[in-house]
Every structure is written in C-alpha cells, then in structure tokens.
C-alpha cells in the first residue's frame, strides 16, 4: 500500500517526502482523524438508511411508516460522534442535554485486523504530500501578490491557496467526500471562458496555471513600449534629415 502511494509522487514530491520523513505528527493524531472520518461516513450511511426505513416503513419487519423527524434514527447508531436529535429520557424527539455522548471508536475497531498501522502510515504520507502541495501553492500566491521569495508566507496565503484550489476541485484535501461534491464545486467561481478559475492572479497562482489576464497585460505594455521606441526613432531620423 505504501509503495503504491509513493509511486504516484513526482521527483520533486518524492525528494520533499524524504525531507519530511523525520517530521512526525503528535501522538495518534492521524489515527484518530482517520477513525473519526470513517465513523462519520458510517454514521451518515446509517442515518440515511434508517431514516428511509422509518419514513416509508418496513414491510414484514413490523415497522410502520412515520413522517416524524428521521434524524431520530441516529440514536441507534453505535458510532455517533456527537450528540444529535433523538429520543431523550422524556420520550420526546427533541435534543436531550442529559443524553450521554458516545466517543469515536479506535481505528483498530473499524478496519481489517492488523491493518490500522499501515493505514496510519499511508495517511501520514499523504498528509505530508498534501501539506507540501498547499505550501507550494501558497508560495506562488505570495509571489503573485509581490511578496519577495525570501519572505515567509503568511496564513492568508495558505487560506487563499486552499480556497481557490477547493473551488476548482483540484484540492479536496484529506476528507471523505463523494464524487458529486467535487463535480458540484467545479462549477463554482469558474470565471470567464479564457481566464483562470475565479478570474484573479491569485487563483491562477494557486492552481499553477498560466494567468492569461496578466500575460495579455504584459504583452500590451511591451507592445506599447516598442511602439514608443519606434516613434522616438522616427522623430530622430526626421530631425537628422532637417
């Protein structure tokens, strides 16, 4: 699994990954994060299935159709990671503050036996690769705004790079998202037909594409300089002839 993940890196990413190998995450942060996302994914699937069953009824199962709040089905989920609307101690379907929270399970309890450690290693490698891509995009955003290459990037550069890449669907991050989410996001902020996503220099820098607006502006300025230079030469020739 790790070899398959490393085979997707280009030469620059592979060299940077080697430099990142000594950097580690605090404790079991990656393991807890992956477990949380897996539990959340199961929770959503369970809520949709149980909510549909309670809404339309279950023939042969003794479940009658109900038009009540389908979110009450969440209270049956063994992987609930937060308090939710459910049947409280009083029998109502409103949120009960006295309801106990169920902690997210460990990664070992959600995946195949003896695979949690390998999954954590792969997720850590992907997180480091994602971080270096985001930092590279933030550096390009800073350069497009006139910051010197020797200066440190600012938090706003990271946020700007992440925002543009997320809107373009090029940087979903380490979150479990369905393909429909990416397709829906791709259509947002798509600028003009000839310009970059968002139509700004920062968006082009974050995505690593050519900023056609700035390129055309530079071409116009260069053409104007050449035209002015030609006029000066013609005026000088006329003065010499006189």
PyMOL commands that set and color helices and strands:
alter all, ss='L'
color gray80, all
select helices_A, chain A and resi 2-6+11-20+29-56+70-76+107-109+116-144+155-167+179-186+201-207+212-241
alter helices_A, ss='H'
color red, helices_A
deselect
rebuild
show_as cartoon
